[in-house]
Amino acid sequence: MKYRKKPIIIDAIQYKREENISECLDFCKDMIYRPDNNEYYIKTLEGNMKLTAGDYIIKGVQGEFYPCKPDIFEKTYEEVTHGKM
C-alpha cells in the first residue's frame, strides 16, 4: 500500500541561534536552555531534542513542538502564500 501525507498548513520558524533566539522562545515555550553545553533543547513527545543552528521548529497538529533538519523541511514543506491557503 502507498499513502500520501494529508495536506496541512503548519507553523514553523527557523532557529538561527543568537540571531533570532527571542523570536524562537516566543514561538516555542517548550525550549530549554542548558548552560553546561550552551545549547537549546525542545521538550517533545519523544523526550528532549537538541536544536542545531538552521533547524526548523515545527508546531504539530496537536500543538506539540519538534525540531526538523533543514534538508528534510525543504523536501517536505513549501511556504504558503496568501493565494494558496
N, C-alpha and C positions, 0 to 999 in steps of 0.2 A: 504494500500500500504506500501511496505517496500522500503527503499532506502539505498544505500551504499555510503559512503563518497568516492569521487574521490581520487585516489592515487596521492598525490602531495608531492614534497620534499620542506620542509620549512627550513629556517634559524632560529636558536634559540640559546640562551645562558642561563645558569642557574645563577641567581642572588645570590651571596654569601656575600652580604654586603661589608664590607671593604676589604675582601679577593680579590675581582675582580671588584670593582666599576669602575675602569678606563676602563676595557675591556667592561663592560656593557654600559658605556657612549659612547664609540667609536662605539659600535654596534647600540645603540638606541639613536638618537639625541633628541627624544621626552621625555626624562626623566626630571623631575622637582624635585629639592630638596626643602623641606620645613624645614627651621631651627627651626620653632616653635615646631615640633614634631620629628625632626631628622630622617625623612623618605623620601624616594623617591617615586614618582608617575610617571605614564606614561600617556601622553595625548593619549587617544584612541578615536575612532569614537563615543563611548558612554559617553565620559567625562573622567576626570582624575581618574585613578585607582591606588590604593596603592600597592606597591611591598612589599612582605614579604620575608625574607631570605628563599631560597630554591625554590622560584617561578622561572619559566622559562619565559623569554621574547621571544615572538614569532613575527617574521616578517611575516605578512599575504601576500596573493597573490596579493594584490593591493598596497603593500609597507607600510601598516599600522602596528602598533605595539600594542601588548596587552600582559598582564601577564597571566600565566596559572599555576595553582597549580600543584605540582609535581606528585600527585597521578593521576590526570586527564591526565597530559602529558604522563606519563609512560603507561597508558592504551590506549592512542590514537596514540602515535608515537613510532617509533623504529629508532635507529641510522642507517644511511645509510653507508654501506661500499662501497669502490670503485667498487666492482664487482656487486653490486645491483642497481646501478644508471641507 
